[in-house]
Amino acid sequence: MYKNFDQVEYDLKRLNLERQIALEEVKSLKGDVKEDLSPYSWVSTVFSAVKKYGILYLIRKVLR
């Protein structure tokens, strides 16, 4: 229970700040997801996988 209006105002300010922080975190996550799903990210991931398996394939061919 609140004993005076100062306590109510304090909680309202705190909750407003928590809400603003949560909104900024959501904006940040949105940017991260957007960046992760960009075509450049996919191309670099595919290229690194192809490079890795290509080197393994060449090593197997040389050793046989």
C-alpha positions as CSV (number, residue, x, y, z in Angstrom):
1,M,0.0,0.0,0.0
2,Y,1.1,3.5,-0.7
3,K,1.3,5.9,2.2
4,N,1.6,9.1,0.1
5,F,1.6,10.4,-3.4
6,D,5.4,10.6,-3.5
7,Q,5.6,6.8,-3.4
8,V,3.0,6.5,-6.2
9,E,4.9,9.0,-8.4
10,Y,8.2,7.2,-7.7
11,D,6.7,3.9,-8.8
12,L,5.2,5.5,-11.9
13,K,8.5,7.0,-12.9
14,R,10.3,3.7,-12.3
15,L,7.8,1.7,-14.3
16,N,8.0,4.3,-17.1
17,L,11.8,4.0,-17.2
18,E,11.5,0.2,-17.2
19,R,9.1,0.4,-20.1
20,Q,11.4,2.6,-22.1
21,I,14.4,0.3,-21.4
22,A,12.3,-2.7,-22.6
23,L,11.3,-0.8,-25.8
24,E,15.0,0.0,-26.5
25,E,15.9,-3.7,-26.0
26,V,13.2,-4.7,-28.4
27,K,14.5,-2.2,-31.0
28,S,18.0,-3.6,-30.6
29,L,16.8,-7.2,-31.0
30,K,14.9,-6.2,-34.1
31,G,18.0,-4.8,-35.6
32,D,20.0,-7.9,-34.7
33,V,17.4,-10.2,-36.3
34,K,17.2,-8.0,-39.4
35,E,21.0,-8.1,-39.7
36,D,21.1,-11.9,-39.2
37,L,18.5,-12.5,-41.9
38,S,20.2,-10.2,-44.4
39,P,21.4,-11.8,-47.7
40,Y,25.0,-10.8,-47.0
41,S,24.9,-12.8,-43.8
42,W,23.6,-15.9,-45.6
43,V,26.2,-15.6,-48.4
44,S,29.0,-15.3,-45.9
45,T,27.7,-18.3,-44.0
46,V,27.4,-20.4,-47.1
47,F,30.8,-19.3,-48.4
48,S,32.5,-20.3,-45.1
49,A,30.8,-23.7,-45.1
50,V,31.8,-24.3,-48.7
51,K,35.3,-23.3,-48.0
52,K,35.6,-25.6,-45.0
53,Y,34.1,-28.6,-46.8
54,G,36.0,-27.8,-50.0
55,I,39.3,-28.0,-48.1
56,L,38.3,-31.3,-46.4
57,Y,37.4,-32.7,-49.9
58,L,40.7,-31.7,-51.3
59,I,42.6,-33.2,-48.4
60,R,40.7,-36.5,-48.9
61,K,41.5,-36.5,-52.6
62,V,45.2,-35.8,-52.0
63,L,45.5,-38.5,-49.4
64,R,43.9,-41.2,-51.5
